[in-house]
Amino acid sequence: MAHKAGFVNIIGNPNVGKSTLMNAFIGERLSIITSKAQTTRHRILGIVNGEDFQVILSDTPGIIKPAYQLQESMMDFVKSAFEDADILLYLVELGEKDLKDEAFFEKIKNAKIPVLLLINKIDKGNEEKLTEALQMWQEKVPNAEIFAISALENFGVSEVFKRIIEVLPESPAFYPKDQLTDKPERFFVNETIREKILMHYKKEIPYSVEIDTEEFFEDDDIIRIRSVIMVERETQKGIIIGHKGSALKRVGVEARKDLEKFFGKQIHLETYVKVNKNWRSDDRQLKRFGYNK
């Protein structure tokens, strides 16, 4: 049997369940998930290997109208996902009616590659709403095959994956067959800490934060990690730390527990907070954190 391989890129509005779907395909928690928009900032590759196939899935930031330089860089990741896709997964949620960017929507409608349009979160609606959504999306994106799924409940996900394998082009593998992702260990440390900040802080704080893991030393049975939490202003630094360091301690404890599960080893995690003024609008800083390539 011929070997198949290709890039399957997941596109959609914020909070429609792209990261949940990616993790369901992979069977691992590669992408962080919270209820807040813009949780995913980077383009994250997750690789699923079989004897005669390699599916390279790409989780992308939710499509938004950028308000500052960091968000423009996030949308550049989305643009690149259109350019190298062999298959597009356009994810919408039940009740959604359009994409936040008309230019991206036109690209989906005029795509020359297979487009699978996935109506997600069908467990939150009823049959009548689903019938309406199926008709509406078939008219709006006639070039797409449409599937109804619940990524969170793992409903319909295996059928979508089976279809992906069917339409994947014949190709040798792009990555070694034992590779799970293109991201280094430090990336997952950063994302895990950022997830806890998204979960526990409000308003602008989570969006003003970036994590930089300065040290990552792995021994046989323990990994020692030192990470900096960057904020834009002194007032934000105080909020992140909290009364007598209690808020920062909670972030560290919860992140450490998740990292121990992810790496399968004991973790010693040290975190501290540093002000890095206006990093979200600074080309050099954005490049340093992997946003501008």
C-alpha positions, 0 to 999 in steps of 0.5 A: 500500500502506498504511503500517505502524508501531508499537512492538515491545518485547522482554521476557525474563529477563536474558541470554536474548539480547535485546540480540543480537536487537535488534542483529540486527534493526537491523543495527547494534550499538546495545545493548552485549552481555556475558555478565553479567546486567543489562548493559542498564540502560535502555530503548533504541529502535532504528528499522528503516525501510522504504518502507512500514513503520517498526518501533520496537524496544525493548530492555529490561533483563532482568526481575529482583526489584529489590534496590536503587533503580537496579534498581527504576528498571530494572524501571520501564523494563520496565513502560513497555514493556508499556504502549506495545507494539503487539507483544510479543516474549517472548524465552526461551532453550532450557531456560528454564521461567519468567519471574523475575516472575509479575506480568509473566508474567501480563501476557504471557499476558493481553496483548490485542496480538500476542505472539511467543514466541521460543525463542532459543539453539537452536544450543546444544541438540538437536531433542528439547529443542526439541520439549519447549520448543515443547510447554511454551511453547505450553501456558504461553502459548497466546496466543503465536505461537512461533518457534525462533531463534538471534539470535547465528547470525542463524537464524530472525531474518528470519522473525520480522521478516517476521511483525512486519511482517505484524501491525504496525498501519497507522499513519504513521511516528512518527520521521523515516525516517532516524533510527536511535535515540532516544538521543543520541551521549553515551549510546552513549559511556557504554554503550561504556565501561560494556561494557568495565568489565563485560568486565574487572572482577569481582563488584560493581565493574561494577554500582557504575559509571555513566558520565557524558560531560561533553564531546563536541566533534565536528569534521570528522574527529575527536570529542573526548570526556571521560567520568567513570567514577563509582564508589560507594567509594574502594576501587572507584576504585583497582580501576578505575584499576589498577596505574599506571593500566593497567586504566583505560588498557585500558578507554579503548583498547578503548572508543576503538576501538569508538567509532571504528567506531560514529561512523566518525571518529577519537576522542580519549577521555579518562577519569577516575574519581570517587567518587559515594557511594551513587548507586544509591540516590539519587533525584537521581543516578538522575534525572541519569543518566536512570533516574528520569523 
